[in-house]
Amino acid sequence: MSCLPTFLLIGAAKSGTTSLYQYLGQHPEIFVSPLKEPNFFAFKGQDVCFQGPGDERCNRLSITSLPEYKTLFQNTDAPVRGEASPSSLVYPHAPHRIAEHVPDAKLLAVLRNPVDRAYSNFLMMIKQGREPHRDFATALAKEEPRLEAGWSYFWGYKNFGFYHNQLSRYYDVFPKDQIYVCLFRDLVQTPSALLSDLFSFLGAAPSFQPDILKRHNPSGIPQFESLHWLLYHAGLRPTLKSLLPPSVTRFFSSHFSDISQTLHRWKQHLVHHNLRRPSMPPEVRRHLQSLYRDDILRLQDLIDRDLSHWLDDSS
């Protein structure tokens, strides 16, 4: 059995990739890597040292060597194996590296209205406590200086949304029948039909029905900052675990796993319901729509989908 993936979820970030990764991983014939974003094809052979707030996690978790990357897939005999790294959509050399190592891999992309994607990216950074500004226009104005200063790709609120430029690099390298492009709208409105089609595309039984009720990785601004810090940032569980003897933590893990899982679900429930999503300022939406317009029109032809609703001011 090969220790390399048979499919790659290449993005786009904040377009439903986390949910799709979770849904695909429920299929008994599909294995998804335990590390969601190894970023191997973006950063192979590099020293990853981004300088933005919170970028340390990307620096620490990104896998840059082929032997280490293979370990992600060595403990499975699943016929379908994959991982999700939205960075693969951003970096121009990623398609060629994928073609070098896994030339037959199926490539999945889920795309969201780039204006909404950028705003969701911004709100996620606020949720994580990384974005110091609460004004979206201000954060957009700082994007280029931040990227030039070595902040990670995920700070590219605007830059991440030029899908035609990004996807066309894949169509230049891979046969069209190896690439599956869907829309965030498909995932929201017709998830069961989409997943059945995706399972079939990947070579897994299309009849499997995953649990699609949970929404993964939502963005938003915390309504109650203290509660959010306690639930999301304080890290109380790891701290307590480090203070207890190993015998005690093993006892609780083995005897109270159901309780622990229930508490985790309640924590996620509270985090989600403590988030609010303020409306994007209309003038910022119009500016971004103008910025993306030509790329969206070219993307329509590339993927053969009507994207006129992305250019609608009311969307």
Beta strands, then each sheet from edge to edge (+ up, - down):
strand 1: 7-9
strand 2: 30-32
strand 3: 80-84
strand 4: 106-111
strand 5: 179-183
strand 6: 221-222
strand 7: 275-276
sheet 1: 2+ 3+ 1+ 4+ 5+
sheet 2: 6+ 7-
end
